[in-house]
Amino acid sequence: MTGIPDDDEVVGFDKRIKPLFRSRDRESMQRHFDLWSYDDVSAHASAILARLRAGTMPCDGAWPAEQVDLLQRWVDTGKAR
């Protein structure tokens, strides 16, 4: 699933957030937590957002602002599955 969802669409982890993380992102973070796990991303969302906003994650280049904003929206709206 690509693109930014409409304002009235619930941002769910499986449909919108998990696909933001590539296989290489998951592999590089696996020793700390699993970026494809709802529970792990939910528990570490603040730290993930901080690293994304700082441009230090992922290690090969910053996410576009709209992707960071989508993750923030997921957090702000209750972290739907």
N, C-alpha and C positions, 0 to 999 in steps of 0.2 A: 504494500500500500504506500503510495507516494502522495506528495502534496499536503497542504495544510487543510485540516478538516474545517467544515463550517462551524460558526460560533455555537450553533445549537447541537452539534455532534459531541457525544461523550467521547473523550479521549481515553481509549483503553490500552492497556499494556500490550496485549497480544497483537492487536491490530495496528497500533500506531507507534508504540515506544520500542518494543523489542526489535522491529525491523530497522531502527535507526543505528543499532549496533551491528557492525560487520563481524564476520568470523574472526578476523585478525584482531579486532578490538577485544572480543571475548577471550581469545587465547592470551593476549597480553595481560589481561586483568585476572585470569583464572586463579592465580595463587592467592588473590585477595578476596574476590567474590565473583559470582557468575552474572555477567551482563544480560544473559538470556533468562534469568530467573526473576520472576515477579518479586518474590520475597527479598532477594538480595538487592535488587535495584531500588525497591521501596525503602529498605532499611538504610541504604547509602545514598539516597537521592540528593540530599543536601551537599554532600561531598562531591558527587558526580557533577552536579550543577556548577559548583564552585570551580572545579577543574575545567569544565567545558567553557565557562565564561572567561576564565583566565587564558584559555587557548592552549593549555598544557595537556589536554586530553581531547581527542586521541593524539598519540605521539607524532603522527605523520601530517598533522594539519588541523586547523580549527574547523569546527562545524559551522555551517551557515547559521546566522542569527535566528532564522525561522525554525530551525530544528531545536536549538537551545530553548527558544520560546515555547515550542510544543512540549518539551519535557517539563518546563516550568508550569505550563498550563495543566499538565497531567498531575503534577504535585499539588498545585493550588486548588484543583477540583476534586481532590480526594483519592487519587491513585487508583482509578478503576482498573479492573482486570481486563 
